[in-house]
Amino acid sequence: MRRFVFGVLLTVLGLVAATGGVSAKEEKSSTGWTGARLYEATCARCHAARPPVEHSDKRWKIVMGHMRVRANLTAEESQKILEYLQNSN
């Protein structure tokens, strides 16, 4: 019985390893995501997302320059978020 359970466990682990998991970056792929959704998903991870009206267009550009690096955003994701923020304030 132990051998059977061990065999099943190894098989399951092997399948998981072979198929791999979806990384957070792949799952969060910017394709098809709106700037608003990206903003909610990435900014709210670390702190409360600020309302777009809180800053001017110029200030949001500065903020996104800093946050892009910290949140590990692609240029496309960062641009979508910036456009959302600037169009919403």
Secondary structure, 3 states (H helix, E strand, C coil): CHHHHHHHHHHHHHHHHHHCCCCHHHHCCCCCCCHHHHHHHHHCCCCCCCCHHHCCHHHHHHHHHHHHHHCCCCHHHHHHHHHHHHHHC
